[in-house]
Amino acid sequence: MIAIGVVLIVVGLVVKISSLWIAGLIVGAVGLLLLLLGLLGRKVGGRKYWY
């Protein structure tokens, strides 16, 4: 999710489409939140590990 967020931000900045830029920020923030929860060992969505 973090990689998709970065790609959306870059494409949004290059093409000058603000909605892509905002979507990239949201997707990146959710990805970082899930990464942080995973690093802390907390269960996300009822599962501790996602394969």
N, CA, C and O atoms as a printed pandas DataFrame, in Angstrom:
     atom_number atom_name residue_name chain_id  residue_number  x_coord  y_coord  z_coord
0              1         N          MET        A               1    0.820   -1.189    0.000
1              2        CA          MET        A               1    0.000    0.000    0.000
2              3         C          MET        A               1    0.860    1.248    0.000
3              4         O          MET        A               1    0.500    2.262   -0.597
4              5         N          ILE        A               2    1.985    1.170    0.663
5              6        CA          ILE        A               2    2.861    2.333    0.712
6              7         C          ILE        A               2    3.405    2.628   -0.679
7              8         O          ILE        A               2    3.470    3.786   -1.091
8              9         N          ALA        A               3    3.797    1.580   -1.405
9             10        CA          ALA        A               3    4.333    1.771   -2.756
10            11         C          ALA        A               3    3.264    2.333   -3.691
11            12         O          ALA        A               3    3.553    3.210   -4.505
12            13         N          ILE        A               4    2.044    1.841   -3.579
13            14        CA          ILE        A               4    0.955    2.363   -4.407
14            15         C          ILE        A               4    0.697    3.829   -4.071
15            16         O          ILE        A               4    0.444    4.635   -4.966
16            17         N          GLY        A               5    0.758    4.174   -2.797
17            18        CA          GLY        A               5    0.580    5.563   -2.387
18            19         C          GLY        A               5    1.644    6.470   -2.966
19            20         O          GLY        A               5    1.343    7.575   -3.415
20            21         N          VAL        A               6    2.892    6.012   -2.959
21            22        CA          VAL        A               6    3.984    6.814   -3.522
22            23         C          VAL        A               6    3.794    6.985   -5.028
23            24         O          VAL        A               6    3.999    8.075   -5.563
24            25         N          VAL        A               7    3.404    5.910   -5.708
25            26        CA          VAL        A               7    3.167    5.998   -7.156
26            27         C          VAL        A               7    2.037    6.980   -7.457
27            28         O          VAL        A               7    2.149    7.787   -8.380
28            29         N          LEU        A               8    0.962    6.920   -6.694
29            30        CA          LEU        A               8   -0.150    7.847   -6.912
30            31         C          LEU        A               8    0.260    9.293   -6.658
31            32         O          LEU        A               8   -0.165   10.192   -7.383
32            33         N          ILE        A               9    1.072    9.522   -5.648
33            34        CA          ILE        A               9    1.539   10.875   -5.368
34            35         C          ILE        A               9    2.392   11.392   -6.516
35            36         O          ILE        A               9    2.212   12.526   -6.961
36            37         N          VAL        A              10    3.319   10.572   -6.999
37            38        CA          VAL        A              10    4.200   10.999   -8.093
38            39         C          VAL        A              10    3.401   11.260   -9.362
39            40         O          VAL        A              10    3.601   12.279  -10.022
40            41         N          VAL        A              11    2.496   10.345   -9.709
41            42        CA          VAL        A              11    1.681   10.535  -10.913
42            43         C          VAL        A              11    0.797   11.768  -10.768
43            44         O          VAL        A              11    0.640   12.533  -11.720
44            45         N          GLY        A              12    0.225   11.966   -9.601
45            46        CA          GLY        A              12   -0.608   13.139   -9.372
46            47         C          GLY        A              12    0.159   14.435   -9.495
47            48         O          GLY        A              12   -0.374   15.422  -10.000
48            49         N          LEU        A              13    1.406   14.452   -9.041
49            50        CA          LEU        A              13    2.217   15.662   -9.158
50            51         C          LEU        A              13    2.667   15.902  -10.594
51            52         O          LEU        A              13    2.697   17.045  -11.051
52            53         N          VAL        A              14    3.015   14.837  -11.307
53            54        CA          VAL        A              14    3.487   14.985  -12.686
54            55         C          VAL        A              14    2.351   15.399  -13.619
55            56         O          VAL        A              14    2.523   16.283  -14.459
56            57         N          VAL        A              15    1.186   14.757  -13.470
57            58        CA          VAL        A              15    0.058   15.016  -14.356
58            59         C          VAL        A              15   -0.773   16.203  -13.867
59            60         O          VAL        A              15   -1.653   16.683  -14.581
60            61         N          LYS        A              16   -0.500   16.667  -12.676
61            62        CA          LYS        A              16   -1.203   17.793  -12.051
62            63         C          LYS        A              16   -2.692   17.487  -11.811
63            64         O          LYS        A              16   -3.568   18.306  -12.087
64            65         N          ILE        A              17   -2.940   16.284  -11.290
65            66        CA          ILE        A              17   -4.298   15.887  -10.906
66            67         C          ILE        A              17   -4.312   15.785   -9.382
67            68         O          ILE        A              17   -3.725   14.873   -8.800
68            69         N          SER        A              18   -4.984   16.727   -8.759
69            70        CA          SER        A              18   -4.934   16.800   -7.298
70            71         C          SER        A              18   -5.629   15.617   -6.627
71            72         O          SER        A              18   -5.244   15.221   -5.527
72            73         N          SER        A              19   -6.646   15.049   -7.272
73            74        CA          SER        A              19   -7.344   13.926   -6.646
74            75         C          SER        A              19   -6.436   12.699   -6.538
75            76         O          SER        A              19   -6.542   11.946   -5.571
76            77         N          LEU        A              20   -5.542   12.484   -7.514
77            78        CA          LEU        A              20   -4.581   11.382   -7.409
78            79         C          LEU        A              20   -3.598   11.638   -6.279
79            80         O          LEU        A              20   -3.218   10.716   -5.558
80            81         N          TRP        A              21   -3.191   12.884   -6.126
81            82        CA          TRP        A              21   -2.244   13.247   -5.080
82            83         C          TRP        A              21   -2.861   12.999   -3.706
83            84         O          TRP        A              21   -2.212   12.455   -2.813
84            85         N          ILE        A              22   -4.109   13.400   -3.549
85            86        CA          ILE        A              22   -4.801   13.204   -2.269
86            87         C          ILE        A              22   -5.035   11.720   -2.004
87            88         O          ILE        A              22   -4.856   11.256   -0.878
88            89         N          ALA        A              23   -5.437   10.969   -3.041
89            90        CA          ALA        A              23   -5.635    9.526   -2.880
90            91         C          ALA        A              23   -4.322    8.852   -2.497
91            92         O          ALA        A              23   -4.317    7.929   -1.682
92            93         N          GLY        A              24   -3.213    9.301   -3.074
93            94        CA          GLY        A              24   -1.904    8.756   -2.730
94            95         C          GLY        A              24   -1.545    9.008   -1.278
95            96         O          GLY        A              24   -0.992    8.136   -0.607
96            97         N          LEU        A              25   -1.858   10.197   -0.796
97            98        CA          LEU        A              25   -1.599   10.501    0.617
98            99         C          LEU        A              25   -2.421    9.600    1.539
99           100         O          LEU        A              25   -1.913    9.097    2.541
100          101         N          ILE        A              26   -3.679    9.404    1.196
101          102        CA          ILE        A              26   -4.546    8.574    2.034
102          103         C          ILE        A              26   -4.082    7.123    2.027
103          104         O          ILE        A              26   -3.978    6.496    3.082
104          105         N          VAL        A              27   -3.801    6.585    0.834
105          106        CA          VAL        A              27   -3.359    5.190    0.733
106          107         C          VAL        A              27   -2.019    5.000    1.440
107          108         O          VAL        A              27   -1.812    3.998    2.125
108          109         N          GLY        A              28   -1.112    5.956    1.275
109          110        CA          GLY        A              28    0.182    5.869    1.950
110          111         C          GLY        A              28    0.048    5.929    3.463
111          112         O          GLY        A              28    0.744    5.209    4.179
112          113         N          ALA        A              29   -0.849    6.789    3.956
113          114        CA          ALA        A              29   -1.050    6.899    5.399
114          115         C          ALA        A              29   -1.641    5.611    5.975
115          116         O          ALA        A              29   -1.234    5.169    7.049
116          117         N          VAL        A              30   -2.592    5.013    5.268
117          118        CA          VAL        A              30   -3.170    3.746    5.728
118          119         C          VAL        A              30   -2.104    2.655    5.726
119          120         O          VAL        A              30   -2.035    1.848    6.653
120          121         N          GLY        A              31   -1.276    2.633    4.689
121          122        CA          GLY        A              31   -0.194    1.650    4.626
122          123         C          GLY        A              31    0.796    1.811    5.758
123          124         O          GLY        A              31    1.238    0.824    6.345
124          125         N          LEU        A              32    1.148    3.051    6.070
125          126        CA          LEU        A              32    2.068    3.290    7.187
126          127         C          LEU        A              32    1.442    2.900    8.521
127          128         O          LEU        A              32    2.123    2.370    9.399
128          129         N          LEU        A              33    0.145    3.163    8.672
129          130        CA          LEU        A              33   -0.545    2.778    9.903
130          131         C          LEU        A              33   -0.555    1.261   10.070
131          132         O          LEU        A              33   -0.292    0.754   11.160
132          133         N          LEU        A              34   -0.859    0.533    8.990
133          134        CA          LEU        A              34   -0.860   -0.925    9.065
134          135         C          LEU        A              34    0.544   -1.465    9.322
135          136         O          LEU        A              34    0.712   -2.440   10.053
136          137         N          LEU        A              35    1.549   -0.832    8.722
137          138        CA          LEU        A              35    2.934   -1.240    8.968
138          139         C          LEU        A              35    3.298   -1.036   10.432
139          140         O          LEU        A              35    3.915   -1.907   11.046
140          141         N          LEU        A              36    2.922    0.098   10.989
141          142        CA          LEU        A              36    3.219    0.383   12.391
142          143         C          LEU        A              36    2.524   -0.609   13.315
143          144         O          LEU        A              36    3.131   -1.107   14.264
144          145         N          LEU        A              37    1.254   -0.898   13.042
145          146        CA          LEU        A              37    0.537   -1.867   13.870
146          147         C          LEU        A              37    1.165   -3.248   13.765
147          148         O          LEU        A              37    1.251   -3.970   14.758
148          149         N          GLY        A              38    1.600   -3.615   12.573
149          150        CA          GLY        A              38    2.248   -4.909   12.396
150          151         C          GLY        A              38    3.573   -4.993   13.126
151          152         O          GLY        A              38    3.903   -6.032   13.699
152          153         N          LEU        A              39    4.336   -3.909   13.112
153          154        CA          LEU        A              39    5.620   -3.903   13.810
154          155         C          LEU        A              39    5.445   -3.981   15.323
155          156         O          LEU        A              39    6.300   -4.514   16.030
156          157         N          LEU        A              40    4.336   -3.447   15.809
157          158        CA          LEU        A              40    4.072   -3.486   17.246
158          159         C          LEU        A              40    3.521   -4.833   17.697
159          160         O          LEU        A              40    3.359   -5.070   18.894
160          161         N          GLY        A              41    3.228   -5.723   16.732
161          162        CA          GLY        A              41    2.729   -7.048   17.079
162          163         C          GLY        A              41    1.239   -7.095   17.343
163          164         O          GLY        A              41    0.737   -8.073   17.897
164          165         N          ARG        A              42    0.524   -6.049   16.952
165          166        CA          ARG        A              42   -0.920   -6.033   17.178
166          167         C          ARG        A              42   -1.630   -6.737   16.040
167          168         O          ARG        A              42   -1.163   -6.719   14.901
168          169         N          LYS        A              43   -2.752   -7.352   16.345
169          170        CA          LYS        A              43   -3.543   -8.023   15.321
170          171         C          LYS        A              43   -4.277   -6.980   14.479
171          172         O          LYS        A              43   -4.830   -6.015   15.007
172          173         N          VAL        A              44   -4.272   -7.191   13.167
173          174        CA          VAL        A              44   -4.989   -6.311   12.248
174          175         C          VAL        A              44   -5.995   -7.164   11.497
175          176         O          VAL        A              44   -5.612   -8.111   10.811
176          177         N          GLY        A              45   -7.265   -6.846   11.616
177          178        CA          GLY        A              45   -8.291   -7.627   10.931
178          179         C          GLY        A              45   -8.433   -9.031   11.482
179          180         O          GLY        A              45   -8.845   -9.935   10.754
180          181         N          GLY        A              46   -8.105   -9.239   12.744
181          182        CA          GLY        A              46   -8.249  -10.544   13.355
182          183         C          GLY        A              46   -7.081  -11.485   13.128
183          184         O          GLY        A              46   -7.082  -12.609   13.630
184          185         N          ARG        A              47   -6.074  -11.033   12.369
185          186        CA          ARG        A              47   -4.922  -11.894   12.083
186          187         C          ARG        A              47   -3.646  -11.175   12.497
187          188         O          ARG        A              47   -3.494   -9.971   12.289
188          189         N          LYS        A              48   -2.742  -11.931   13.081
189          190        CA          LYS        A              48   -1.474  -11.339   13.485
190          191         C          LYS        A              48   -0.505  -11.257   12.312
191          192         O          LYS        A              48    0.276  -10.310   12.215
192          193         N          TYR        A              49   -0.551  -12.249   11.421
193          194        CA          TYR        A              49    0.356  -12.277   10.269
194          195         C          TYR        A              49   -0.448  -12.327    8.980
195          196         O          TYR        A              49   -1.456  -13.029    8.895
196          197         N          TRP        A              50   -0.005  -11.591    7.991
197          198        CA          TRP        A              50   -0.607  -11.609    6.657
198          199         C          TRP        A              50    0.435  -12.145    5.698
199          200         O          TRP        A              50    1.538  -11.605    5.607
200          201         N          TYR        A              51    0.094  -13.201    4.984
201          202        CA          TYR        A              51    1.055  -13.822    4.072
202          203         C          TYR        A              51    0.712  -13.483    2.647
203          204         O          TYR        A              51    1.406  -13.914    1.726
